Amino acid sequence: MKKVAIIGGGLGGLSSAITLANKGFHVELFEKNQHFGGKLMPIQLSDYSFDFGPNTITMPSVFKRVIEQTGSRSEDYFEMIKLDNHTRNIFPDGTQFDFSSNQQVMLSQLQELDPTGAGNYHSFLKEITRLFKLSEQYFLPRTFRSWRDYVSPSLGAAMLRVRPLQTLDSFFQSYFSNPRIIEAYNRYATYIGSSPFQAPATFAMIAYLEMVEGVYYVKGGNVKIAESFASLAMKLGVGLHSESEVKRVLVSGKKATGIELQSGEKVMADYVIMNADLLKAYPELVPEKERPSFKNEKVDKLEPSISAFVVMVGINKRFPQLKHHTVYFSDDYRQEFNDIFIHKTYSDKPTIYICNSSHTDPDRSPKGDNLFILVNAPALPLDGNLQIDPVAYKELIFETLSSRGLDLTDHIVEEKIITPSDIASQFGAYRGALYGVSANRKKDAFLRPQNTSKDIKHLFFVGGSTHPGGGSPMVTISGLNVAHAIIELEQ
């Protein structure tokens, strides 16, 4: 029986573990935190329950596939609730625009707010569907294990068909004329930690997921996905080890042979999967001499994705104007991205995202709203300094919301701040970045770090910092892809 050691228990590592164990591999998974699920982390503040990690769930079939490949029923593990009208976008001039997977809802709004967009909406849906289907066929299933994967004629032809030279902003401008509507769609760039004025139009496929397939929420909290994966992994015999930090990857003859824990214990394995931030974990766990294709200086030259400044707030009332997802847009969205990516500073006029899962699931906070408030933030500088006073920036966010008609101050029962520094330390995220490398540069958008080490045999990478990218469905897909690649090697 072949043995696999997995470093990190995020969704990518868990999906790999389940897939391999289901095929008869002996799998041991080591996670430095108390919980499994990576950034999909539960946080409890008195009677208020929060998910730190992805609040917006798309591609439910991916999570179901992990469960159902074992012959189990996904319904026995979690309940997916579709949010038809899922995100309310609110602009400084008072304009409101609700995102919905119901085409009639979208058209009725566009006919009033953007008649040009209403006329183009069906062709818009057709094009974003085409972009997603191409990605689904040619990009998502690949593991990019060698240079041959990159020079495949079919892949090259597909890349030319996904608008690689057009920006997201330009793409949306070709279908819509109202600047506010364009801004609402431009926010999809933040799902990959990038700027809509630099990231390629290829990522308009994210709009397909929300506008066509729909947005979902898991009853009891999205963290139920991670808890279900961990539960199934244990049933399949996977050894799940929490609070077990890995010190280094063992390498012999340019081949991964196991891992060593901080405790000094060595765990030998035929394959090693690293479900940790590649930009930070690889240099820390493998000496530079063993990875000539991934030197430290290479990491420092890469542009990290955005980070996040988060405030979780338990409120003693319910705000009817807040939907499950609500976004209060800045009055200068372009400047906000310039602040983050060009000036490397926090915006003093930030766009503010609020997840209020109690809108859909009141049991998550029976005494009032559980508000997960997020503002895009720059990655930490190389010296690791936070750059801001967290309390002062939190107050700026509250003051901004108050000026927009959402006064929280007198209703706060519980409160917790999470900064990019916390993200860096809690999740081992390089410079606190949420998605590894940003997709602002064409090369980084299409040629993300591959899923295998170029220098060390039997060392694989999964997670948001490698192919196919960030976001809970993508990291889960990366885990499935790598597991299947290992299974193929043994056939």
Beta strands, then each sheet from edge to edge (+ up, - down):
strand 1: 3-7
strand 2: 26-30
strand 3: 42-45
strand 4: 48-51
strand 5: 80-83
strand 6: 85-90
strand 7: 96-100
strand 8: 215-218
strand 9: 239-241
strand 10: 246-252
strand 11: 255-261
strand 12: 266-268
strand 13: 271-274
strand 14: 307-315
strand 15: 325-328
strand 16: 352-356
strand 17: 370-377
strand 18: 412-418
strand 19: 459-461
sheet 1: 9+ 2+ 1+ 13+ 19+
sheet 2: 3+ 4-
sheet 3: 5+ 8-
sheet 4: 7+ 6- 15- 16+ 17- 14+ 18-
sheet 5: 10+ 11- 12+
end
